[in-house]
Amino acid sequence: MIPEDLDQLDRGIISALQVDGRRAYSRIADEVGVSESVIRYRVRRLEDAGILQIVGVADPLRIGFELMALVGVKTVAGRLAEVAHALGALPEASYVIATAGSYDAFVEVMCRDTAHFTEVLTRQIQVIDGVIETEAFLVLEIHKMTFGWGVDEASEPAAPDRATATPSLEPG
């Protein structure tokens, strides 16, 4: 399934679940005017296609992880895919991205404390075959963590003054 295959109903379902991932299918069905079984089928299809994933999101700094960091990684030319795969296999990695710029990849890691982070950085990340250099950026506070960007905005250019509300995790 490609983005062009998403119709208005798919986009509405995704938007509804981004606001509240526990929203009952019957409620979504009532809101969009289709049966609950249609919603159930569409959600399953979106999940199977890797477009939608329904998960609980927690602020790692509030549930026992004392250290969160982004690690910039430079790789040997032509080895980025292998390195990214190895980074993604680390249990501490929450996401891995390939980037353009000074670093070839970034990995976000969640660690219990400084000793755990030192272990992850020096004995897991830096020893991956193909890693040339790393630089760590410690997260001090999370001011915004959102997963609710609008699916409708992805299909059309946003107006310059357009603002959309998104669910976020903010301290306090």
C-alpha positions, 0 to 999 in steps of 0.5 A: 500500500502506498500513500496514494492508496489511502482514501479519505476514510483511511486518513480519518481512521489514522487521524482519529487513532492518533488523537486517541489510540484506544478510541472504540472502533464503534465510535470511529464508525459512528463518526465517519458513517460506516460499520464497525467491521469496516473500521476493523478491516481498514485498521488491520489493513493499515497495520499489515501494510506498516502504515499504522502502529497502535502503541502506548507512548511513555516519557522514558525519563519519567518511567525509570530511564535516567538517560536518553541520548541521540548518537550521531554515527559516521560510517564507512562509505557503502556500509550505512544499511548494515550499520543501521541494521545493527543499531536497530538490533540494540535493545536500547535503541528506540529509533534509527534514522539515516541522515544527510549531513555531518552524520550518516545516521542517528540512533536514539537510546534509552539507558538506565544511567550513565554507566549503562550509556557508557556500555552501550556507546563504547561496547555496542555502538562504537564496535559495530563494523563500519562505524567510523565515529560517534558523537553523543547528544544527551537529552536533558528535557523533553519539551515535545514528543508527538506522533499526531502530525496530520495525515491530511497535511501530508497530501497537500501543501500547508498554508503558511499560517496554518496551525494544527494541534497535535497530542504531545508528551510534555513534562509537568 
